């Protein structure tokens, strides 16, 4: 059997000078990681799931910090577009947090994973249609490259897996490791953007 292995976020070393192309590639990597989690068992499944959690955290956090602010400011109806995407992301994060508490061998894991996959795929299609298309129409190559740089910096700086107990602030600890990973990724994006 050929081993499936989607790279960790940031491992591909691609030169990204277009945030839309980068995020679209991440959507493909996310689909591949869902396939990998579903097709594997035992430690391979745990490893694939950890990589999926990290990529989802990096991807969604980068969108919240880079794409959504741009959409709010530059699209007609951008505020509503972002509001809709945030509602989708919230539902996916809740499912992801519940999944993160289960062992990948738990009988409840696969049904929850399939629900997450459906939610994430619907969200990705909406992003591609309502945000990504407009980003390309609304900005120049320099802005696309600057946004891509911030996303790549987040990939490079985000921890490879959550480390519960080292978060800053009691709120993160209460929300669990997925929330802590997203918080650290948010800090990395803001640092890359000079905020």
N, C-alpha and C positions, 0 to 999 in steps of 0.2 A: 504494500500500500504506500502510495506517495504521501508523505506527511504534508498536511496543509500548514502554512505558516505565514500569516499576515504580519508585516513588520510592526514593531512598536511605533507609536506616533513619533515622528521625527527621525526615525531610523533610515528613511529612504534617501536622505541627503539630496533630494531634488532641489533645483534652483527654482524657487517659487517667486515669480514677480507678478502674479495675478491671484488675488485672494479668492476669486470665484473658482478658478481652476483648482486651487489647493483644497477648498472646502468640498468641491465635487469629488475630488480624489478621496478625501476622507470619507465621504458618503459611501464610496465603493469599498474602502477598507472596512468600514463598519458592517456593510452587508457581508463581506467575506468573513469577518470575525464571528458574526452570528452563525454563518454556515459552519465555521470551525468548531464553535462551542457545541452546536447541535450534533455534529458528526463524530465528536471525540468522547472519551470517557476518562474517568479517574483523574490522574494528575494532569494529563493533557487538557482535559476540559477545564480544570481549575486554572491552568495557565492561560488558556485562550480567554476565559471569562475575565481574568484580571486585566488582560490586555484590552478587552472590549470595554471594561469599566473605565480604564484610563483614557482610552481614545474618546469615549463618549464625554467624559468630564472635560477633557481638553477642548474638544470640538464645541460643545454647548457653551462652555464658559467663554471661549473666544468669540462665538457668535454674540453672546450677551454683551460683551465688552467692545467688540469691533463692529460687527454687522448691524446689530439693532440700533445703536446710536446713530450710525450713518443713515439707516432707513428712516428713523424718526425725523431727522433733519432734512433729508433730501428727496423723499418720495411723496407724491400726492397720496394722502391717506396713510402715510407711513406709521402714524401713531397706532391706528387700528391693526395694521399688518403686524406690528411688533407685539401688540397686546394678544393677538391670536396665537402667535408663535410662542410667547411666554406661557400661555395656558397649556399648550401642547407639551412644552418642555417640563412644566411643573408635574403633569401627569406621568410623564416618562421618568422623571427623577424619583417620584414616589415609588413606582414599580421597581426601579433600579435599586433603591435603598432597601426595599423588602427582599429583593433577590440577593442582595449582598449579605443579608443575615442568614441565608440558607446555604447549606453545603450543596455543591453541584451534583451530588448523588441523591439528594433528597427528592422524593417523588413529586413534591410541589414545585421543584426547580424548573423543569421543562415547560409546564403550562404557563408559569409566570414569565419565563424567557420568551415564549411565543407571543404572549401579550405585549411584552416590551418591544419585541421586534416589529409587530404590527404598528404600534404607536410611533416608533422611531421612523419607520418607513413612510408613514403618512405625513409625519412632521417634515421629513427630508423632501418629499415631493412638494409640500407647501412652500418650504424655503426656496427651493429651486424655482418655483413658479412665481412667487410673490416678492421675493427679496433678491435672489441672485440675478435674475433677468434685469431688474431695475438698477442694480449696482452697476452692471456693465454699461447701461444706457446713461447713467447719471454721473459718471466720473471719468477721470483720465487715467492713463497708464501709471503715472506717478502715485496717485492715491491707491490704485489697486495694489501696487507694489508695497506701499507703506503698510496697508492693512495686512497683506500677506506676511510681511516681516514680523508684525506683532503676533500673528497666529503661530508662526514658526518659532518665535522666541518662547511662547507659552509651551509648545511641544517640548522644546529642549530643556526648559526649566522645571516643568511639572515632574513631581516624583513619580517613579515607575509604579508605585502602588501606595495606597493609603497606609499611613502609620497611625493607628488610633492612639490617643493619649499624648501626642506631641502638638496638638492644635493650640493655637492661641485663642483663649477665651472659652468659657464654659458652654456657650451656645453651640460651637462646633462639636464639642465632645458629646453633647446631648443629641445632636443630629446624626452622629455616626461618621464612619470613615469616608463614605462617598461625598458627603457634604464637606468634609475637611479637605479632601482632594480637590474639589471644585473651588473652595476658598483659596487654597494655595495656588491653584492655576490662575484664578482671577488676579491675585497679587502679581504673578509673573507677567500676565498680559499688561496690567497697568504699568508695571516697571518698564516693559518693552516700549510702551507708548509714551513714556515720560510723564505719567500722571501721578 
